[in-house]
Amino acid sequence: MSDSFGWDLPIITPEALRRLLKLGETGSWNIAGLGPLEVRGECRIGRLLMTHGAGAGQDSPMLRGLRHALAGEGVQTLAFEFAYLQQMRREGRRRPPPQVDRLVEELAQWCDSVSHTDLPKPWFGGKSLGGRVASLLAARDTARGLVLCGYPFHPPGKPERLRLAHWPLLACPTLVVQGARDPFGSRDEVAGYALPGSVRFHWLEEGDHDWKPRRAGGSTQAQLIDEAAAAIVAFMAVHP
C-alpha cells in the first residue's frame, strides 16, 4: 500500500477546519482525533464527503482520478480514510475492516467535522465498502444526497447475500455508478432488485468493480472515470 495519502500533515482541530472550509480554503490537513483529510476544488455544484474501499485507500488510481475530475467540474471533494486503514499505513500490513456499525459512527464524526451552518451540507459517497457505510448513515440520519461508486450489492459469487436491507429507508437523491460487469452487482443482477424511487443508476459499459474495462472493450479506466465524474456532476447539479 502506498503511504502517499495524508503523510506528514499539519495537525489542526475540527473547529479550525470548519473555519478554513468557510473561507474556501483547500488543501490537506491532519484533523485532531480523526486523521488526514484532503479537500479539493471549489464548491460550485456541491460538496462530496468521500469514503474508500475495504482494502485500497484514497490513493488508489480510481479514487485519485475521480477526485481530480470532480474538483475540475465544480464538486468539492473531501476525502478521508477510516481509522483501520490509517493503522494499516502505520504498520505497513493489511488488516480487515471493523464491524460496519463502527465505520458508520466514524463517518458521522467526519460529517460533523466538515459541516458548517454557512456551507452547503455535504453529500455522502465513496467506493464499495465506503459507499455501503455512507448509505447506512444516510438511512439512519438522512443526507443531502448519496453517490455510490461500485456499490457492493453482494459478495462476489454469493448473489443471495444482498446488502439492501436498509435501502427502503433511503429518501435522499441517490446515484449509483456501477461497472456493468461488477462482480459485486452486475447490470443483469441489479435489474431484478426492488429499489427505492430515489435511486438512479449510471452504468459504465465494460467496467468492473474498479471501473477497469476489458482490454478489447475499446475504452480505458481513465475514460470511464471521466464518464462517471460527468454523471455525478450532472446528478448533483439537478439536486442542489
N, C-alpha and C positions, 0 to 999 in steps of 0.2 A: 504494500500500500504506500502511495506517495504521502509525504508529510508536508506538502506544499500549502494545504489549506489551513489558515489560522496559525501560521508559525511566527513566533516572536512578535506578538502584537502588543500595543499599549493597553493596559487594563483601565477600564472606565466603569462607573456604576450604571445601573439601569436608568437612573434619573438623568445622568449626563447623556446617555444615549438618546433618551427622548428629546432632550434639548437640541442635540445635534440633528436629529431627524426633523424636528420642527423647523430648523434653519435651512433644511435642504441639503445637509452635508451627506456625502457618500464616502465610502472607504471601508476599512476593516479594523475591527477592534476586538479585544477580549473583554467580554461583559462579565463583571464580577459575579461569581456564583452560578454562571451559566456556561460561558465558554466563548469561542470565536464566533463572530458574525461578520459577514461580508454584505455590504449594501451597494448596489449598482443602479445607475440610471435615475432619471427624473420621473416623478410621478405624474405623468400626463394622462395616462389611461387608468392607472390603479397601482396598488401595491400587492405583491405576492410573497408571502412568507413560505419559503421552500424547504422541504424536507428531502431526505435521500433514501436510497435503498438499504437493504439489510446488510450487505457486505461491502458496498462501494460508497465512498463519501462524496462530498461536494466537488472534489477534484476529478471525478470521472469525466471522460470526454463528452458524454451525453449531457450531463448537467452543466458543465462549463460552457458548452456550445449553446445550450438553451438559455442560460442566464445572459450570455452576451447578446444573443438575438433579441430577447425580450427587452433588455435595457435599451437597445438601439431603437426600439419601436415605441417607447413611452411607458413600459411597465417596469416599475421599480422592483427589483428583486432583493429579498432579504434572506440570505442563506446561512444556515447554521448546521451543526452536527450534534446528534444526541450524545449524551454523556458516555455511553458504552463505546461509541466509535472514537470519541476523544481518548478514551482509555486504550483502545486498540493502537492508536497512533503513538501514545506514550510508551507502550510496552513493546511495540513492534511485532505483535502477533494478533491473529484473528480470535474473535470471541463471538458467541451468539448474542443476539439482542435479548433484552429482558422481556418480561411479560408486557403485552401491548398496552395494558392499562397504565403501566408506569410511563410509557412513552407518551400516552395521551396527556398525562399530568405535566410532563416535561414540555410538550408543545404548548400547553396552556400558559406555562410560565413564560415561554418565549413570546407568545402572543401579547401578554401583558407588557413585556419589556419594550416592544416596538409600537405599542398603541399610545395615541395621544389625542386628546379631545380636539385639537386643531388640525389633525391629519385624517385622511380617509381611512376607514377601517381596513385592515389587510384581508385579502383573500388567503385561504389556506391551500396548500397543494404540495406536490412533490412526486417522487418516484417510488413505485412499488410499495414496499412496507410503509414508507413515509406517507404515501398517499392514503393508505389504509388508516394510518393514525390520524391524518388530517380529517378524513371522513368521519371517524369515530368522534372526534372533538366537535365537528360541525353538527353531528346528530345529537350530541349531548348539550352543547351550549349555543347552538346556531352559529352561523358565519355569514359574512357578506357574500361569499362565493367559494367554489372549490374548483381546482384544476388538478386532475388526477392523471399522472403520466405512467402508463404501463401498470394499471391497477391489477393487483393480484387477486383476481376473482376466485381462484382456487390454486392449490399447489399443482405443479406440473404432473400430469399423469393421474391426477385424482380429481376429476371434474365433479364428483359427488360432494366434495368438501367445500361448499361455497362459503364465501365471506361476505354475505349480503344481508345478514340478519338485521343490521342497523339501518340499512338503506331506506326503508319506508319512513324513517324519521328525517331524511334529508329534504329540507324545504327550500334551501338556497339554490341559486343557479349553479349547476354542476356540469363541467366539461370533462369528458374522459378522452384522452388522446392515447390511442392504442395501436400497436402494430397488428396488422391483420392476421399474422401468424404467431402471435404471442402465445407461448405455451401456458401462461397463467390465465388465459382467456382470449381465445381467438374470435374472429368475427362470427364464424358459424356457431360457436358455443354461446356467445353473448346474445345472439338473435333470439334464443329461447328463454331468456330471463325476463321476469316481470319486474320492471324498474320504475321508479317514480317519474312523473311527468316533467320534473325539473331537470332531468338528466339528458344531456346531449352527447353525441359521440363524434369524434373525428378520427377516421381510420387511415392509417398510414400503410399504403399498399406495399406488400413485400416486407414490412418491418417486423422485427422480432421484439423481445422484451426490452432491449436496449435501442430499439429503432434502427437496427442494422438490417439492410436488405440482403436478399440473396445476391451472390456475385453476378448472376445472369439477369438480375432484375432491371438493370439499366439506370439505377439511381444510387446515390451514396448516403451514408449516415448523415453527413452534413446537410445534404439536401432535404432529408426527412426532418431533421431538427429545425431547419428554416421553415418548412411547411407547418410543422407543429407550432412554432412560435407565432406564425401568421394567424393560425386558427385561434390560438389563445388570446392574442391581442384583439381580434375581431369579436370574440365572445365576451371578453371583459368590457369592450367598448360599448356594447349594446346592453350591458347590465351595470351601469355606473352606480 
